[in-house]
């Protein structure tokens, strides 16, 4: 039995939005960790919430990963 699909849209209730953010942030960081371990890759994940609080994850030193990113020339951009 599969999960019910949800419609992707902004959650209007502040408390539900915060709970969803916390759960999904944890899940995203867990997936980033798993990807770094399984595929032996470097990952830097940066998240700012609605009140500009910073959350970050790095599989190695964050500064080294960000420096590597800024010096990289052949970038591919993905955004929605």
Secondary structure, 3 states (H helix, E strand, C coil): CCCCCCCCCCCCCHHHHHHHHHHHHHHHHHHHHHHHHHHCCCCEEEEECCCCCEEEEECCCHHHHHHHHHHCCCCCCCCC
